[in-house]
Amino acid sequence: MRLRLTSLFVLFFLCVGVLPAKEPTVAPAVYNVLTDDDEAAFGRAAAADVAKSMPMLDDPVIDAYLVTVGSDLAKSSQRSNLTYHFRVVDSPQINSFSLPGGYIFVTRGLLDFVQNESELAGVLAHEISHIAARHNADEISRELIAAKLTTSGARIVGVNDETALKLMYGVGGPVAAFVQRPLRQEQEIEADRLAVYDVYRSGWNPQGQVTALERIKSYNGNAGLISLLTSNHPPVQVRIEAIKLEIAELPSTNTLINDSVFFQAAKARMLLLPAPKGK
């Protein structure tokens, strides 16, 4: 019965978009009223606010490694024209999140949790896919429309960083809280599916997405460290099955990268750093 229910969940989420006969195409966001420049302004403002309210690791070696992996994935995404930015939050929480315009954060706990480079690539590709599909911009636009700060279909043009920050505070409160609000579950599934192809085109094995999720499913550590990640997403098994359906459409993954000495070196370096500053 449990397997049957899981299959029904997968079919429901996939039928929201297209069935996995080929790579999903990013459709125009339904509510988005932001231009690319506006979206970048929102992202810059939000990223600056996050950096003020959350402790950043800012280790040059780990940052450089993360940017290298993330940039390769971004080039393979369906929105490769953006400049993507990657930073590490110095927190033991196991989480990652993206902001409009190409800003991506992963926690130190997440870097501790993933066990090889293909798993890390899957996480980063998932966040890149949220940006490529304009999920964040769409949700901000929904809030702006609901607050009557714009109307559906009316573009917002020429937003600077200060204006963007005021608008976000007006509809969502502090940005640090705003970015932790969940996206819709069908958006999470779409990001998973899109990520498979970005990971594959970049030369990593998308099976890493599956192994990371399987470990989340069987996680028996401090539940508080993983609560945000699991509460804001669809059931883990639904995500796993959706990803497996996409992987089944790919040629053989046997020659793709699973791990690298650079990933293991970054993991080793983290062991030498002081304990995380955040909660």
Secondary structure, DSSP 8 states (H G I E B T S, - for coil): -HHHHHHHHHHHHHHHS--TTS-------SS--B-HHHHHHHHHHHHHHHHHHS-B---HHHHHHHHHHHHHHHHTSTTTTS--EEEEE--SS--EEEETTTEEEEEHHHHHH--SHHHHHHHHHHHHHHHHTTHHHHHHHHHHHHTTSS-TT--B----HHHHHHHHHHHHSSHHHHTTS---HHHHHHHHHHHHHHHHHTTB-THHHHHHHHHHHT--S-HHHHHHHHHTSS-HHHHHHHHHHHHTTSS--TTSB---HHHHHHHHHHHHS---S--
